[in-house]
């Protein structure tokens, strides 16, 4: 199997019990085998050192297109889509992404199916089939794919990217670079580059595709990671080794023509953004010295005296990020991105001046050893106590590291800076110079004031040169502010010991009072010095009207704003926190190292208790919220359709359009009056888990109660029994098909969408597993028929839906090809076709599907955060079925094939008497005329058209809520 391996010790986290083995096969393929006896999912990732930079001239997007085509079929497994079908039926998922210099393919699957899955995967690189018919269908798909839908792609497909500011501005930065450098290329590909232009030149795309594959895909340019319970028989030695050289393109992508520029660009969405970038020496060449990380740590810091703190205090910025963006071994860009307020937009020159002032401060003060050592200490704790992640995520990360780093650092990458080198840090700082700066400034205010158009995305922009003297003037005229380096970080944990925790399989109700309930689960599984705390402030006044919803939203954002310069240190030290607006109040979450967690938590509670409205900060947050609400008009059609679906089904929810209507009239004094009233009646639902003892957990909640409910003039009073809020869901009528149709909100968006939702039952273990098994069996056939064969739209998914314990299934299809009404008919047609497949399924196939679902349910939680999310869902929904997975596995083991067929016939099949369907149709600009036709048609007896969501919601019965008051709970 292996012709070579070396004895280099691969550095791994202290807490990592997995075994690692490096192999080099006879065809020079480098392999890392990861053996994890506890694995309940196996995974693999192949990283190929061939990316978009290898695209031939005139065939932009070919590398990305090839990535799609390898999924179709192979000589050994010639049935189209059989790879994805196998993966899906055995509890797994598969995907791929293409970047500048590499393409990564990956999958996971249940362990007992891994060997065959791996063999099918290996065929991508041995003998794939790329039929002419499949090639043409996939070109259309590549052209129509929107920005990453449920799929983590780096290069999502083209058509809907046209309306994505991230993709538009990324391409503009590429456009303003040397045409001789591959960075300049358009890398996604579309109908024009993959069909029209090649045809005009007499080129056959399929022929070019096969040629590209044969010329570039060589085993010596591949790195494979295999994650399994044990060693797997090798299946990859037959990949051809043509001994290709690694594709390299030395030099920076920007000549002097593309430096010292200020580009003004018009975005799609509201808001002002400033991106300041410089070409630098890639930090990866000095990854132990970590100059990029050191500098981004300081420029991106948010504590008092930092650049962001000053910009925020001046009311000019709402966020700032700094670090290396696009990079390869040959070039890199260091970028600082600032989200500007309206006032900040007017002071753009001062913002740039202050940035250069801060860079000058870093230069003059020199690299600081204590800051480097502190950064190094945080990185070391983070690496050695990292959470275990799903194998599919882990293999992708490691496979991409293998291409760049020596074997001993394959697991580390650049995450452990250890060599303090002031000279290297200073060298990189010197590269952040006015002589090489590139400034990209985005704002809707530039509409009508630009004179150029980027060819691929149609972004309008103008460009001007800014020499060093202009930048110097901006530095001199920028306000005099007290910029300084951060203080030592008091939140870095020093006590990483594990507590003696009692064994607890499920959360227990540790305490309850008229003020709160506390669910507690000590960690006996992950053995990490971390804890998870969630406190849900259930406040009936927080959601009583659109105004109160908006004020609660602004309140939570202001809290985060007030905390930021203090709590940023905690985030740097691995203690994350959030304050989020929820359906009926807000929740505080803190997760990370338990050593100093309580200090942060108590500070948050004091900020809530002593909350005062600062009018200047209120204005900034109100402006930001207003822009976000306005930008809802640019939601993708599938997002809008899902939003309408929730609005129809979930009682007591307010539409964002009404919230946007009340926003302009809300002032600081409204919030000052509202917050005491909101907090006046409160109930706390609490969950504490991890490396924390029960008396400590109880003490945290006692402290919380003391702050809010005790004293001579308490902030909060307990809820009245009548005030306990419930999550109620509309109960659709059996035998009815409800239809809600509306036009898309963005006239520029051609895409339409259908959400075809089938409501089935209130939470019940046996019904749950019938629905889950059906969804598992139907998922891949639905994708194959509606997406691959009928080409209705790239976004094609069959998903389960759970609204507060009310279960159903939904088809989501977004399309520029057909309108929603036609797609609805195709979904019904698919269900008729699927019915026969269900009847034809053999008993062995049925058992295999049942076993696949059982394996998925028995998958252990990977880390404390994931486990806590699972249990918190039970608490917040009110279902409290902590043994859900075990109980559903028991129900599955008893399930018969006939029971599944009966369930389908009663609830899902076309025309089923008990079936309850809600179809939400969003019409894009291409299909707008069809909406007018639909509204003029006479309805069939079983079809109910919803004209007004709220009249409909008020007239419908509701399911009983699982959410009761605290009185229902027993210790």
RACOR-V484535 format. One record per backbone hydrogen bond with DSSP energy under -1.0 kcal/mol. NH is the residue of the N-H (numbers start at 1). CO is the residue of the C=O. E is the energy in kcal/mol with one decimal. If there is no record, write none. Layout:
nh:NH co:CO e:E
nh:NH co:CO e:E
This chain:
nh:3 co:24 e:-2.3
nh:4 co:24 e:-1.7
nh:11 co:408 e:-2.2
nh:16 co:13 e:-1.8
nh:19 co:35 e:-2.3
nh:21 co:33 e:-2.2
nh:23 co:31 e:-2.9
nh:24 co:4 e:-2.2
nh:25 co:29 e:-2.5
nh:28 co:25 e:-2.2
nh:30 co:222 e:-1.4
nh:31 co:23 e:-3.0
nh:32 co:224 e:-2.5
nh:33 co:21 e:-3.1
nh:34 co:226 e:-3.2
nh:35 co:19 e:-2.8
nh:36 co:228 e:-2.9
nh:39 co:36 e:-2.3
nh:42 co:109 e:-2.6
nh:43 co:227 e:-2.3
nh:44 co:107 e:-1.9
nh:45 co:225 e:-2.1
nh:46 co:105 e:-2.7
nh:47 co:223 e:-3.2
nh:48 co:103 e:-3.1
nh:49 co:221 e:-3.0
nh:50 co:48 e:-2.5
nh:52 co:99 e:-2.3
nh:53 co:100 e:-2.8
nh:54 co:51 e:-2.0
nh:55 co:52 e:-1.7
nh:59 co:56 e:-2.1
nh:62 co:59 e:-1.6
nh:65 co:61 e:-2.3
nh:66 co:62 e:-2.6
nh:67 co:63 e:-1.8
nh:68 co:64 e:-1.4
nh:69 co:65 e:-2.1
nh:70 co:66 e:-1.9
nh:71 co:68 e:-1.4
nh:72 co:69 e:-1.6
nh:74 co:77 e:-1.8
nh:75 co:127 e:-2.9
nh:81 co:72 e:-2.2
nh:82 co:79 e:-1.9
nh:85 co:81 e:-2.1
nh:86 co:82 e:-2.4
nh:87 co:83 e:-2.4
nh:88 co:84 e:-2.7
nh:89 co:85 e:-2.5
nh:91 co:88 e:-1.3
nh:92 co:87 e:-2.6
nh:95 co:106 e:-2.4
nh:97 co:104 e:-2.0
nh:99 co:102 e:-3.0
nh:103 co:48 e:-2.5
nh:104 co:97 e:-2.8
nh:105 co:46 e:-2.5
nh:106 co:95 e:-2.5
nh:107 co:44 e:-1.9
nh:108 co:93 e:-2.2
nh:109 co:42 e:-2.1
nh:110 co:90 e:-2.4
nh:113 co:110 e:-2.0
nh:114 co:111 e:-1.5
nh:117 co:113 e:-2.0
nh:118 co:114 e:-3.0
nh:119 co:115 e:-1.8
nh:120 co:116 e:-2.5
nh:121 co:117 e:-2.3
nh:122 co:118 e:-2.4
nh:123 co:119 e:-1.1
nh:124 co:121 e:-1.6
nh:125 co:122 e:-1.4
nh:129 co:73 e:-2.6
nh:135 co:131 e:-2.3
nh:136 co:132 e:-2.0
nh:137 co:133 e:-2.2
nh:138 co:134 e:-2.4
nh:139 co:135 e:-1.9
nh:140 co:136 e:-1.6
nh:141 co:137 e:-1.7
nh:142 co:138 e:-3.0
nh:143 co:139 e:-1.8
nh:144 co:140 e:-1.3
nh:145 co:141 e:-1.1
nh:153 co:151 e:-2.2
nh:158 co:142 e:-2.1
nh:159 co:143 e:-1.8
nh:161 co:158 e:-1.3
nh:162 co:159 e:-1.0
nh:163 co:160 e:-1.7
nh:164 co:161 e:-2.6
nh:168 co:164 e:-2.5
nh:169 co:165 e:-2.6
nh:170 co:166 e:-1.7
nh:171 co:167 e:-2.1
nh:172 co:168 e:-1.7
nh:173 co:169 e:-2.1
nh:174 co:170 e:-1.7
nh:175 co:171 e:-2.8
nh:176 co:172 e:-2.1
nh:177 co:175 e:-1.5
nh:178 co:253 e:-3.2
nh:181 co:178 e:-1.6
nh:184 co:181 e:-2.0
nh:185 co:182 e:-1.7
nh:194 co:190 e:-2.4
nh:195 co:191 e:-1.6
nh:196 co:191 e:-2.0
nh:197 co:192 e:-2.9
nh:199 co:195 e:-2.0
nh:200 co:196 e:-2.1
nh:201 co:197 e:-1.3
nh:202 co:199 e:-1.6
nh:203 co:198 e:-3.4
nh:208 co:204 e:-2.4
nh:209 co:205 e:-2.5
nh:210 co:206 e:-2.4
nh:211 co:207 e:-2.3
nh:212 co:208 e:-2.6
nh:213 co:209 e:-2.4
nh:214 co:210 e:-2.6
nh:215 co:211 e:-2.4
nh:216 co:212 e:-2.3
nh:217 co:213 e:-2.4
nh:218 co:216 e:-1.3
nh:219 co:240 e:-2.8
nh:221 co:218 e:-2.4
nh:222 co:219 e:-1.7
nh:223 co:47 e:-2.1
nh:224 co:30 e:-2.7
nh:225 co:45 e:-2.5
nh:226 co:32 e:-2.4
nh:227 co:43 e:-3.3
nh:228 co:34 e:-2.5
nh:239 co:236 e:-1.4
nh:258 co:255 e:-2.0
nh:259 co:256 e:-1.2
nh:260 co:437 e:-2.0
nh:261 co:437 e:-1.1
nh:262 co:464 e:-2.8
nh:263 co:439 e:-3.2
nh:264 co:462 e:-2.1
nh:265 co:441 e:-2.7
nh:266 co:460 e:-2.1
nh:273 co:442 e:-1.9
nh:274 co:338 e:-2.6
nh:275 co:440 e:-3.1
nh:276 co:336 e:-2.9
nh:277 co:438 e:-2.9
nh:278 co:334 e:-2.0
nh:280 co:332 e:-2.6
nh:285 co:282 e:-1.6
nh:286 co:283 e:-2.4
nh:287 co:284 e:-1.0
nh:290 co:286 e:-2.4
nh:294 co:290 e:-2.3
nh:295 co:291 e:-2.5
nh:296 co:292 e:-2.5
nh:297 co:293 e:-2.2
nh:298 co:294 e:-1.3
nh:299 co:295 e:-3.0
nh:300 co:296 e:-2.2
nh:306 co:303 e:-2.2
nh:310 co:306 e:-2.0
nh:311 co:307 e:-2.5
nh:312 co:308 e:-2.9
nh:313 co:309 e:-2.5
nh:314 co:310 e:-2.2
nh:315 co:312 e:-1.4
nh:316 co:311 e:-3.0
nh:318 co:339 e:-2.6
nh:321 co:337 e:-2.2
nh:323 co:335 e:-1.9
nh:325 co:333 e:-2.9
nh:328 co:331 e:-3.0
nh:333 co:326 e:-1.8
nh:334 co:278 e:-2.7
nh:335 co:323 e:-2.8
nh:336 co:276 e:-2.7
nh:337 co:321 e:-2.8
nh:338 co:274 e:-3.0
nh:339 co:319 e:-2.1
nh:340 co:272 e:-2.4
nh:341 co:316 e:-2.0
nh:345 co:341 e:-2.4
nh:346 co:342 e:-1.4
nh:348 co:345 e:-1.1
nh:351 co:347 e:-2.2
nh:352 co:348 e:-2.4
nh:353 co:349 e:-2.4
nh:354 co:350 e:-2.8
nh:355 co:351 e:-2.0
nh:356 co:352 e:-2.3
nh:357 co:353 e:-2.0
nh:358 co:354 e:-2.3
nh:359 co:355 e:-2.3
nh:360 co:356 e:-2.5
nh:361 co:357 e:-2.2
nh:362 co:358 e:-2.2
nh:363 co:359 e:-2.2
nh:364 co:360 e:-3.0
nh:365 co:361 e:-2.6
nh:372 co:368 e:-2.0
nh:373 co:369 e:-3.1
nh:374 co:370 e:-2.2
nh:375 co:371 e:-2.5
nh:376 co:372 e:-2.9
nh:377 co:373 e:-2.3
nh:378 co:374 e:-2.3
nh:379 co:375 e:-2.4
nh:380 co:376 e:-2.3
nh:381 co:377 e:-2.3
nh:382 co:378 e:-2.6
nh:383 co:379 e:-2.5
nh:384 co:380 e:-2.6
nh:385 co:381 e:-2.0
nh:386 co:383 e:-1.1
nh:393 co:390 e:-1.1
nh:394 co:390 e:-1.9
nh:395 co:391 e:-2.7
nh:396 co:392 e:-1.1
nh:397 co:393 e:-1.9
nh:398 co:394 e:-2.5
nh:399 co:395 e:-2.5
nh:400 co:396 e:-1.9
nh:401 co:397 e:-1.7
nh:402 co:398 e:-2.1
nh:404 co:401 e:-1.2
nh:405 co:401 e:-2.9
nh:409 co:406 e:-2.2
nh:410 co:407 e:-1.7
nh:413 co:409 e:-3.1
nh:415 co:412 e:-1.9
nh:418 co:288 e:-2.0
nh:419 co:288 e:-1.9
nh:425 co:421 e:-2.1
nh:426 co:422 e:-2.7
nh:427 co:423 e:-2.3
nh:428 co:424 e:-2.0
nh:429 co:425 e:-2.5
nh:430 co:426 e:-2.4
nh:432 co:429 e:-1.4
nh:433 co:431 e:-1.9
nh:436 co:433 e:-1.4
nh:438 co:277 e:-2.4
nh:439 co:261 e:-2.8
nh:440 co:275 e:-2.9
nh:441 co:263 e:-3.2
nh:442 co:273 e:-3.1
nh:443 co:265 e:-2.1
nh:446 co:443 e:-1.5
nh:447 co:444 e:-2.0
nh:449 co:446 e:-2.6
nh:452 co:461 e:-2.0
nh:454 co:459 e:-2.9
nh:458 co:454 e:-1.7
nh:461 co:452 e:-2.6
nh:462 co:264 e:-2.1
nh:464 co:262 e:-1.9
nh:466 co:260 e:-2.8
nh:471 co:467 e:-1.5
nh:472 co:468 e:-2.5
nh:473 co:469 e:-2.0
nh:474 co:470 e:-2.1
nh:475 co:471 e:-2.4
nh:476 co:472 e:-2.5
nh:477 co:473 e:-2.3
nh:478 co:474 e:-1.1
nh:483 co:481 e:-2.0
nh:484 co:305 e:-2.4
nh:501 co:499 e:-1.1
nh:508 co:520 e:-2.5
nh:510 co:508 e:-1.2
nh:510 co:518 e:-2.2
nh:511 co:518 e:-1.1
nh:513 co:516 e:-2.8
nh:517 co:684 e:-2.0
nh:518 co:511 e:-2.7
nh:519 co:686 e:-2.9
nh:520 co:508 e:-2.7
nh:521 co:688 e:-2.2
nh:523 co:690 e:-1.9
nh:530 co:528 e:-2.2
nh:531 co:592 e:-2.9
nh:532 co:689 e:-2.7
nh:533 co:590 e:-2.6
nh:534 co:687 e:-2.5
nh:535 co:588 e:-2.6
nh:536 co:685 e:-3.2
nh:537 co:586 e:-2.9
nh:538 co:683 e:-3.0
nh:539 co:584 e:-1.9
nh:542 co:539 e:-2.0
nh:543 co:540 e:-1.1
nh:549 co:545 e:-2.2
nh:550 co:546 e:-2.1
nh:551 co:547 e:-2.7
nh:552 co:548 e:-2.5
nh:553 co:549 e:-2.0
nh:554 co:550 e:-2.6
nh:555 co:551 e:-2.6
nh:556 co:552 e:-2.3
nh:557 co:553 e:-1.9
nh:558 co:554 e:-2.6
nh:559 co:555 e:-2.2
nh:560 co:556 e:-1.9
nh:561 co:557 e:-2.2
nh:562 co:558 e:-2.8
nh:563 co:559 e:-2.1
nh:564 co:560 e:-1.3
nh:566 co:563 e:-1.1
nh:567 co:563 e:-3.1
nh:568 co:564 e:-2.1
nh:571 co:567 e:-1.9
nh:572 co:568 e:-2.3
nh:573 co:569 e:-1.7
nh:574 co:571 e:-1.7
nh:575 co:570 e:-2.5
nh:576 co:591 e:-2.3
nh:578 co:589 e:-2.3
nh:580 co:587 e:-2.4
nh:582 co:585 e:-2.5
nh:586 co:537 e:-1.6
nh:587 co:580 e:-2.5
nh:588 co:535 e:-2.8
nh:589 co:578 e:-2.7
nh:590 co:533 e:-2.5
nh:591 co:576 e:-2.5
nh:592 co:531 e:-2.1
nh:594 co:529 e:-1.7
nh:600 co:596 e:-1.3
nh:601 co:597 e:-2.4
nh:602 co:598 e:-2.8
nh:603 co:599 e:-1.7
nh:604 co:600 e:-2.2
nh:605 co:601 e:-2.2
nh:606 co:602 e:-2.2
nh:607 co:603 e:-2.1
nh:608 co:604 e:-2.0
nh:609 co:605 e:-2.8
nh:610 co:606 e:-2.4
nh:611 co:608 e:-1.3
nh:618 co:614 e:-2.7
nh:619 co:615 e:-2.1
nh:620 co:616 e:-1.5
nh:621 co:617 e:-2.6
nh:622 co:618 e:-2.8
nh:623 co:619 e:-2.2
nh:624 co:620 e:-2.1
nh:625 co:621 e:-2.8
nh:626 co:622 e:-2.5
nh:627 co:623 e:-1.9
nh:628 co:624 e:-2.2
nh:629 co:625 e:-2.6
nh:630 co:626 e:-2.4
nh:631 co:627 e:-2.3
nh:632 co:629 e:-1.2
nh:633 co:630 e:-1.8
nh:634 co:631 e:-2.0
nh:635 co:632 e:-1.7
nh:640 co:636 e:-2.3
nh:641 co:637 e:-2.7
nh:642 co:638 e:-1.9
nh:643 co:639 e:-1.9
nh:644 co:640 e:-2.5
nh:645 co:641 e:-2.0
nh:646 co:642 e:-2.1
nh:647 co:643 e:-2.4
nh:648 co:644 e:-2.3
nh:649 co:645 e:-2.0
nh:650 co:646 e:-3.0
nh:651 co:728 e:-2.2
nh:659 co:655 e:-1.6
nh:660 co:656 e:-2.7
nh:661 co:657 e:-1.5
nh:662 co:658 e:-1.7
nh:663 co:659 e:-1.4
nh:665 co:662 e:-1.2
nh:666 co:663 e:-1.8
nh:671 co:667 e:-1.4
nh:672 co:668 e:-2.3
nh:673 co:669 e:-1.9
nh:674 co:670 e:-2.0
nh:675 co:671 e:-2.5
nh:678 co:674 e:-3.0
nh:679 co:675 e:-2.6
nh:682 co:717 e:-2.3
nh:683 co:538 e:-1.5
nh:684 co:515 e:-2.8
nh:685 co:536 e:-2.2
nh:686 co:517 e:-2.3
nh:687 co:534 e:-2.4
nh:688 co:519 e:-2.4
nh:689 co:532 e:-2.6
nh:690 co:521 e:-1.8
nh:691 co:530 e:-3.1
nh:692 co:690 e:-2.4
nh:697 co:693 e:-2.4
nh:698 co:694 e:-2.7
nh:699 co:695 e:-2.0
nh:700 co:696 e:-2.0
nh:701 co:697 e:-1.7
nh:702 co:698 e:-2.4
nh:703 co:699 e:-2.5
nh:704 co:700 e:-2.1
nh:705 co:701 e:-2.7
nh:706 co:702 e:-2.4
nh:707 co:703 e:-2.2
nh:708 co:704 e:-2.0
nh:709 co:705 e:-3.2
nh:716 co:708 e:-3.1
nh:717 co:680 e:-2.0
nh:723 co:720 e:-2.2
nh:730 co:649 e:-3.0
nh:731 co:957 e:-2.9
nh:735 co:915 e:-1.7
nh:736 co:733 e:-1.5
nh:737 co:942 e:-2.9
nh:738 co:917 e:-3.3
nh:739 co:944 e:-2.7
nh:740 co:919 e:-2.9
nh:742 co:921 e:-2.4
nh:744 co:923 e:-3.1
nh:749 co:746 e:-2.1
nh:752 co:815 e:-3.4
nh:753 co:922 e:-2.6
nh:754 co:813 e:-2.5
nh:755 co:920 e:-2.4
nh:756 co:811 e:-2.5
nh:757 co:918 e:-2.9
nh:758 co:809 e:-3.2
nh:759 co:916 e:-2.3
nh:760 co:807 e:-2.5
nh:761 co:807 e:-1.5
nh:763 co:805 e:-2.7
nh:768 co:764 e:-3.2
nh:769 co:765 e:-2.1
nh:770 co:766 e:-1.7
nh:771 co:767 e:-2.3
nh:772 co:768 e:-2.8
nh:773 co:769 e:-2.5
nh:774 co:770 e:-2.2
nh:775 co:771 e:-2.5
nh:776 co:772 e:-2.2
nh:777 co:773 e:-2.4
nh:778 co:774 e:-2.5
nh:779 co:775 e:-1.7
nh:782 co:778 e:-2.5
nh:783 co:779 e:-2.0
nh:784 co:780 e:-3.0
nh:785 co:781 e:-2.8
nh:786 co:782 e:-2.5
nh:787 co:783 e:-2.0
nh:788 co:783 e:-1.6
nh:789 co:784 e:-2.7
nh:790 co:785 e:-2.6
nh:792 co:786 e:-2.5
nh:796 co:794 e:-1.2
nh:797 co:812 e:-2.2
nh:799 co:810 e:-2.8
nh:801 co:808 e:-2.7
nh:803 co:806 e:-2.5
nh:806 co:803 e:-1.4
nh:807 co:761 e:-3.0
nh:808 co:801 e:-2.2
nh:809 co:758 e:-1.9
nh:810 co:799 e:-3.3
nh:811 co:756 e:-2.2
nh:812 co:797 e:-2.8
nh:813 co:754 e:-2.3
nh:814 co:795 e:-2.0
nh:815 co:752 e:-2.7
nh:823 co:819 e:-2.0
nh:824 co:820 e:-2.4
nh:825 co:821 e:-1.6
nh:826 co:822 e:-1.7
nh:827 co:823 e:-2.1
nh:828 co:824 e:-2.1
nh:829 co:825 e:-2.2
nh:830 co:826 e:-2.4
nh:831 co:827 e:-2.3
nh:832 co:828 e:-1.7
nh:833 co:829 e:-2.1
nh:834 co:830 e:-3.1
nh:835 co:831 e:-1.6
nh:837 co:833 e:-1.3
nh:838 co:834 e:-2.4
nh:839 co:835 e:-1.8
nh:840 co:836 e:-2.1
nh:846 co:842 e:-2.4
nh:847 co:843 e:-2.5
nh:848 co:844 e:-2.6
nh:849 co:845 e:-2.2
nh:850 co:846 e:-2.4
nh:851 co:847 e:-2.9
nh:852 co:848 e:-2.2
nh:853 co:849 e:-2.1
nh:854 co:850 e:-2.5
nh:855 co:851 e:-2.7
nh:856 co:852 e:-1.9
nh:857 co:853 e:-2.2
nh:858 co:854 e:-2.1
nh:867 co:863 e:-2.3
nh:868 co:864 e:-2.9
nh:869 co:865 e:-2.0
nh:870 co:866 e:-1.6
nh:871 co:867 e:-2.1
nh:872 co:868 e:-2.8
nh:873 co:869 e:-1.6
nh:874 co:870 e:-1.2
nh:875 co:871 e:-1.8
nh:876 co:872 e:-3.4
nh:877 co:873 e:-2.4
nh:880 co:874 e:-1.9
nh:882 co:880 e:-1.3
nh:884 co:881 e:-1.7
nh:887 co:883 e:-2.6
nh:888 co:884 e:-2.7
nh:889 co:885 e:-2.1
nh:890 co:886 e:-2.1
nh:891 co:887 e:-2.0
nh:892 co:888 e:-2.3
nh:893 co:889 e:-2.1
nh:900 co:896 e:-1.6
nh:901 co:897 e:-2.2
nh:902 co:898 e:-2.8
nh:903 co:899 e:-2.3
nh:904 co:900 e:-2.3
nh:905 co:901 e:-2.8
nh:906 co:902 e:-2.1
nh:907 co:903 e:-2.2
nh:908 co:904 e:-2.2
nh:909 co:904 e:-2.6
nh:912 co:909 e:-2.4
nh:915 co:912 e:-1.3
nh:917 co:736 e:-2.2
nh:918 co:757 e:-3.0
nh:919 co:738 e:-3.5
nh:920 co:755 e:-2.8
nh:921 co:740 e:-3.0
nh:922 co:753 e:-2.9
nh:923 co:742 e:-2.6
nh:925 co:749 e:-2.3
nh:927 co:924 e:-1.1
nh:930 co:927 e:-1.1
nh:932 co:928 e:-1.2
nh:933 co:929 e:-1.7
nh:934 co:930 e:-2.5
nh:935 co:931 e:-2.1
nh:936 co:932 e:-1.1
nh:937 co:934 e:-1.0
nh:943 co:940 e:-1.6
nh:944 co:737 e:-2.4
nh:946 co:739 e:-3.1
nh:952 co:948 e:-2.2
nh:953 co:949 e:-2.6
nh:954 co:950 e:-2.3
nh:955 co:951 e:-1.3
nh:959 co:729 e:-3.0
nh:968 co:965 e:-1.5
nh:969 co:966 e:-1.5
